[in-house]
Amino acid sequence: MFVIPFHRRSEEQTISCLNWPEAFPYKPGVTFTAWHCGNALHIEYTVDEQSVRALEDRPGEFVYKDSCVEFFFQPRLDDPHYYNFEWNPLGTLYLAWRTGREGETLAPRPVLDMVTAEATPSWPGPFAEKPAAGPWSLRVRIPVEALWMSGLDSFDHLRSRANFYKCGSGLAVPHFLSWAPVDTPKPDFHRPEFFEPVEFE
C-alpha cells in the first residue's frame, strides 16, 4: 500500500515497470513524490528521458503522444469510476472520469482550470520533439474539488486505488512505463484491476 502523508513528501517512488519489454524496451528514468494538505493533493514528477516533446498547449487536449506523465485515481473503493489525469511538460492537462477506456466524461473547463502545474524548466511554448537537455520536473496540485463527480470535501483518511504512468506514444522511441505492474498483451493503462491501494494519512 502506498501511503500519502499529510503536509510532507512521501518517499520517492519510481515509475519503472517495463510491462512490454519486447515491443517497447526504452526505459526513461521517472520518479515521483506525493503529499496532501486535506483539501489538495500534490504530486511532483521528475523525468530523465532522451528526448522531449510538448505540442499540446490547450487544456483538455490529448497529451499522451507528447512526453506525458499520468495519474489514474479511483478515489472511492465502493465506486468503480476513476479519474485519469495526464500532463505534458508544459503542464497541459487532459482529465476525464470513467470506468474504462470507453464512455468517458470529460472535465469541463472550470475543473481543468482548478488543477495547477509548474514545470521546471519553464518551457517557452509548444515544441516538437527535441533532445532533452537534462531532466525535467512537473509539480501539480489537484484540489479535492477537481474530483468533480465524487462529492468529496477532503483527502483526509481517504482509502483509494491508483496507478502512475509515463508514456510518449508519439515520440520517435515510444515508451510505456507504470508504477504498479500492468499485465496485458499490449499497452493499456485503462485497466483499474491493476491499480494499487493508496491511503491518505
N, C-alpha and C positions, 0 to 999 in steps of 0.2 A: 504494500500500500504506500502511495506517495502522500506524505503529509505536507500541506501548505501552511506555513506558520503565519502567525499574526504579527504584523509590523516588523518582521525581519526576514531576510532572504532564506530560502531553502538551501540545502546542499545542492551543489551543481549537479545537474542531470545531463546525460548525453543522449542525443538522438542518433543512434548508431546501428540500429538493426538493419542489416542489408538483407532484406527478405527475398529478393530476386537477383542473386549474385551472378547467375549465368547471363541473363539478359541485360542487367544494369549493374555492373561491378563498381562503378565510380562511387567513392565514399568521402564526401567532404567532411571536415570537422565541424560539428554542431553541438552546442551546449545551451542550456537554459537554466535560469533560476526563477523561482516564483514566490510570491508572498501576497498577503491581503491585509486590508485595514477595515474589514467589516463591510463597508459599502463599495469596495472596489478590489479587483484582482489585478496584480501587476505581474507581468512576465517579461524577462529580459533574455533575448536570444543573442548568441554570438556565433557567427558563421565564418568559416575559413574555407573558401572554395576557389577553384582555379579560374573561373570566370563568373561574371555577374551581369544580370540584365534586369531592367525595370522599365517596361514600355507603357504599363498602365498607370495613369495618374488620376483617374476619376473614381471616387468611391462607388463600390458596387460592381466594378468591372472584374472579369475573370483574371486572376493574377497567378494561377497555378503554372502558367507557361513561363512566367518570369522566375527569377530566383525567389523562392517562396518558403516562408515558414508558416506553420499551421497549428491550430489548437482546436480539437474536436472535443466537445464538452457536453456530457449528459448530466445536467445538474441534479435531477431527481431520480432515485433508483426505482421509484414506482411509476415512472413515465418514460416510455421508450424514445421520446424525442431528444434530439441533441442539436447543438449549435456548431456549425463549422466556421471558425474564424480563420481567415487566410490573409497574409500580408506580403507585399514585395518590399524591396529595400527603400522605397520611397515612403513606406507606411500606408500605401493604398490598401484599403480593406474591402474584402468580399465577406459577407456574412449572411447565413441562411439558417433556418430552423427546419428540421426534417427528421424522418425516421430511417432514411436510407438514401441511396443515390437519386432516386426519383421522387417527385412530389414535394419539392422544397417550397418553403415560404420565404421569400427574400426580405431582408431587413429594409424597412423604409429609411429614407434619407435622414430623418431626425435621429434614428437609432444609430446609423453609421457615424453620424457626427459626434455622438457621445463618446465613442471609443477613440482614444488618442494614441499616437505612435510617434516616438522620437528616434530618428536614425542617426547613427554615427558610422562613417562620416555623413555630413549633411549633403546629399546629392543635389545638384543644381536643377534637375528636372528629368523627364523621361529620357532613357538612353537604351540603345541597342546593346547586345552582348559585347562585352569587352573583357580583357584580362583583369582579374582582381588585383588591386594594388596592395592588398592586405586584408585582414579580417574586417567584417562589418558587423554592427550590432543594431538591434532594434528593441527598444523598451516600450511596451504597450501597457495601457491602463484600460481595464474593462469595468465600468461601473455596473453595479448589480442591475440597474435599470436597462442596460443593454440586453439583458436576458428577457426581452420584452414579452415573450409568450409564456413565461413561467410563474409570474406573480410572486417573485422573491423580493424580500426587502433587506437581506443581509447574506453574506457568505459565512458568517459565524457558525461553526459546528456543522456545516453542510457536509453530507456524505454523498459523493458523486462518483462518476466514472469518466475517464478521459483518455485521449492519446494525443501525442505531439508528433509533428511531422516536418520534414524538409524535402522539398521537391523542386524540380526545374524541368518540366516536361518539354519546354520549347527551347532548351539550351542545346548547344552543339553536342554536349555529352549529357544526356538526360540522366536524372538520378531520382531515387525514391527511398527515403530513409524514415524510420519510425522510432519512437521511444519504446513502446511495447511492441513485441513481435506481431506481425500480421501474416497469417497462414492462408494465403490464397494463391491460385495458379499464376496470376499476373497482378500488377499494381492496382490496388483498390483500397483506398483509405476509408471509404464509407461502409465500414464493417464494425458496427458497435459491439459485436460479440468479442472483439479483440481489445476493447477499451479496458483499462485497469482501474481499480479503486483509487479514489482520491478523497482525502479527508482534510477539511479546513479546521485548523485549531481555533 
